[in-house]
């Protein structure tokens, strides 16, 4: 259970305090409080932390807050493209062993985690299955 995002945010608060960067410090505290709330005070695993950061990023986009978007992007994993997901699926998924082709969505999202968003994986699977 990796908690590198959680640890990175905690470290960011300290680093921002040292360099007198109140904007980063304050927003890092907001992010950490959201992570704490979701984790009931325990460090949140990265798979759950990514969901929290994505939700915060949507709000930042709605508010057109470029500072918050840039801050969150430092911690969000780079998502795979549909072509990258398709290449991985073709090598790693045996459709014949699955009850239905769409069962591959769960297999792929569990294996790749937050770098492969479910909606993107679904489009790739449907493309492969339906040609």
Helices and strands as residue ranges (DSSP letters): H 4-19, H 22-38, H 46-62, H 66-75, H 82-92, G 95-97, H 103-112, G 113-115, H 118-130
